[in-house]
Amino acid sequence: MSPVYFRRPIPANIHELTMILKFYNIDLLIINNTLYTSLPYINAAKSLNIPVLVFERGNNIYSKSEIKKSKYISKFLAVSNFVKENMVKNGV
């Protein structure tokens, strides 16, 4: 299947996102952003058992909710060792 690219604004409503993922028959969700701005996408993918790949770009301080949701991510790709070390330090 060909890639489907989503650009903001995409509805943050989990139900609508789930319907979009189903409609396009998405089998892998790649988030080219950071974890904390992508929670609705992660929740929608989790509800459909779709694996999620996240590019992590920043030196972020993660909330408890974000740390919990990070467990649903199939794979993180940190853009640098600094970002990776920050993720590990914060429990992501």
C-alpha positions in Angstrom: 0.0 0.0 0.0 1.2 3.5 -0.7 2.0 5.9 2.2 -0.6 8.2 3.4 0.6 11.6 4.7 -1.3 13.5 7.3 -0.6 17.2 7.9 -2.1 19.2 10.6 -4.8 20.0 11.3 -5.9 16.5 11.7 -8.8 16.0 14.2 -7.5 15.3 17.6 -10.7 13.4 18.4 -9.6 9.8 18.9 -12.8 8.4 17.2 -12.2 10.5 14.1 -8.5 9.5 14.0 -9.4 5.8 14.4 -11.8 6.1 11.5 -9.1 7.7 9.3 -6.6 4.9 10.2 -9.2 2.3 9.3 -10.3 4.0 6.1 -6.8 4.1 4.8 -5.9 0.6 6.1 -2.9 2.0 7.9 -0.6 -0.8 9.2 2.2 1.3 10.6 1.9 4.8 12.0 5.1 6.9 11.7 5.1 10.1 13.7 7.6 12.6 12.4 7.4 14.7 15.5 7.7 14.3 19.2 5.8 12.1 21.7 4.1 14.9 23.6 2.3 16.4 20.6 1.1 13.1 19.3 -0.9 11.5 22.1 -4.2 11.4 20.1 -2.5 9.6 17.3 -0.9 7.1 19.6 -4.2 6.4 21.3 -6.0 5.8 18.0 -3.2 3.5 16.8 -3.2 1.6 20.1 -7.0 1.1 19.8 -6.4 -0.7 16.5 -3.2 -2.5 17.4 -1.2 -0.5 14.8 2.5 -0.3 15.6 3.8 3.3 16.1 7.3 4.6 15.2 8.1 8.1 16.7 11.0 10.4 15.7 12.0 12.1 18.9 13.6 15.5 18.3 13.7 17.5 21.5 15.1 17.8 25.0 11.6 17.4 26.6 10.4 17.0 30.1 7.7 14.3 29.9 4.5 14.2 31.9 3.4 11.0 33.7 0.8 10.5 31.0 3.4 10.8 28.2 5.7 8.3 30.0 2.8 5.9 30.3 1.9 6.3 26.7 5.5 5.8 25.6 5.1 2.1 26.5 2.7 1.8 23.5 5.3 3.0 21.1 6.8 0.2 19.0 10.1 2.1 18.3 11.6 5.5 19.0 14.2 7.0 16.8 16.1 9.7 18.7 17.8 12.2 16.4 20.9 12.4 18.6 22.5 10.8 21.6 21.6 13.8 23.7 17.9 13.3 22.9 18.2 9.6 23.6 19.9 10.1 26.9 17.2 12.6 27.9 14.5 10.1 27.0 16.2 7.4 29.1 16.7 9.8 32.0 13.0 10.6 31.9 11.8 7.0 31.7 10.6 7.1 28.1 
